[in-house]
Amino acid sequence: MSNTILTHYAKKLELAKKADKFLAEIIQESGFAPEKEIWRGLILGDNKKAGSVIYIGKYKGGPAILKIQHLKPVVNEPEIIRLFYKNSKSQKVFVPRVFFEGPWGKKRGYGYFISELILGRRILGRQEFCRFYEEYKTKIKIRPGWWAMKAEERDVVTFNLKRLESWLKIVQTSKMLKPSFYQPKIELYKKILKKYGSHQPMEFMHGHLSPHDIIKTPSGKYYLMSNFLWSYRPQWYDLAFNLWVHINDLPEISYNELDDYIENWLVAYKSTKMVRKDKYFERYFWLNLLERALGSILVDFGSVKYPAEKRKMVRVNFERWKYIFNKAGEKAQF
């Protein structure tokens, strides 16, 4: 079982129309006092496809966060949070505590929970991220995972080909890319994946590990957000995902500078004990980055219509990930 996002793209979602109705019901049921909406989870930026919404407000007189989950989760986020604390021995890495919850119900079409408000800053530096990562990987028990694997999660090749299927549906729906452009990349990816990814392990992890989802408080504690996204992923996917987010946040730079940027992150990753123990780390890392590059080309920057003010950087990122796709493809086969 796992909670995913893009697989829901084709579903009819009504949160954009019914958020106020859902909120009114929750206020009556829980006593939450909303102050303002602070985030809306749009699937591929589509305003008609919101899967969740978050409000800041008060609960029993104290600051709190309300998350309304419109997409049906396989595992409710409050349950994942309970599993985190059951499996964690860390005194440094935490997740927000849940005060109140209303499990997802088919009849009402949503679930929700109220949790503590976490204030702090994002961690952006390589060394600080690696210190956090070692704590997260060594003090939180992830073997075996917190729930049973689905059949398609048992090996990397099957898992990634299944993800590719969902991307192709989006690409074919958007019609923004020509098959003559993307089909050769898909065939190359499949060839590399099947040849070099068949022995890569699947691991349970936070599937969205990035500076946007790690908050460091003034007291030095780290809090993981987006806990809806714990799931099974290819080994070292979390490190590739973190770099993927950082690269997407970069300004326009030369490809030589981009090469140096990636190499500096790799050096930092290889400074951690667990990475140094894995002689296959670099191959698996590049396979994961290859997957992130293909997803960026096909979906994130190839099938989404962005507002005019963002289109310049969208084009920069599209070209950037084409370059990284070629580089990662070569590195994964080395």
Secondary structure, DSSP 4 states (H G I P E B T S, - for coil): ----SGGGTTS---HHHHHHHHHHHHHHHH--EEEEEEEEEEGGG-TT-EEEEEEEEEETTEEEEEEEE-SPPSS-HHHHHHHHHHHB--SSEE-PPEEEEEEEETTTTEEEEEEE----EE---HHHHHHHHHHHHHHB--SS-SSPPPGGGSSHHHHHHHHHHHHHHHHHHH--S-HHHHHHHHHHHHHHHHHHSTTPPEEEEETT-SGGGEEE-TTS-EEE--GGGEEEEETTHHHHHHHHHHHHT--S--HHHHHHHHHHHHHHHTTSHHHHT-TTHHHHHHHHHHHHHHHIIIIITTS----GGGHHHHHHHHHHHHHHHHHHHHHHT-
